[in-house]
């Protein structure tokens, strides 16, 4: 098993804190503000990092397939089912007992939308877990077929085509093909890291970062995995993400040799910071609405909800989690 890569802990920690801020931004209805739009310029990379990381830690080819699948299902699908149910129970309990205060939320319910996108009420962000599971399974199969993994470069085109025909796959799984590509890309990058001299690897990584920055400004494209939505230049969105993920992880890995306080902790416990924040922030919002007060446009609520969520998740991760694995 590979030694722990503190770069992934740092980047995952940054992504998870950004994820919490994004949830609070939506609840405060600030997502159309100029600063929020600017922040989203690079946040489309955040989810892709977790697929890339999974591929970087791709299990060895001699590991039996069935135990591997069971382990991945236990790590990804069990939290998906459990915390989706927790989120829905909390959400609909509020809607049932306080129908007048939460009338707008009751009127907007569409089970068809939830089933088609995989974004269940009460904890919609968990769509990433079944997508990551399937991407890991398919990606592992491609990697074990050796030369067949080169076919992964064509998979983003499948996701793009599915988007062009209305994303017909249930649970929003049209993004699995992009996810599989990023998984295989992570595996390739780990392979390159093992075979290149550290100095050459560092220079290559730095060059990729500069290429990603230049390309993103000159030919910008964004890919939203949650909706399998493409904006701007579709090929550029994948190319820029690939350059940025490889370049950043490679360059920082050559520099960061120790755990990073706080951010590293969040990154090591990223599952906790994925499954818990949305129900917490929803609870905060609903309590305010029941009290005839709204979070909309209120910076005090933005700051309070963000800090409370981060502190509670950190406390729960520290007190309930076992020693994290790479």
Secondary structure, DSSP 8 states (H G I E B T S, - for coil): -----HHHHHHHHHHHHHHHHHHHHHHTT-TTSHHHHHHHHHHHHHHHHHHHHHHHT---TTS-HHHHHHHHHHHHHHHHHHHHHHHHHHHHHHHHHTTTTTHHHHHT--HHHHHHH---TT-GGGHHHHHHHHHHHHHHHHHHTGGGGGGGGGHHHHHHHHHHTT--SGGGGGGHHHHHHHHHHHHHHHHHHHHS-HHHHHHHHHHHHHHHHHHHHHS-EEEETTTTEEEE-HHHHHHHHHHHHHHHHHHHHTT--S--TTHHHHHHTHHHHHHSHHHHHHHHHHHHHHTT---TT-HHHHHHHHHHHHHHHHHHHHHH------
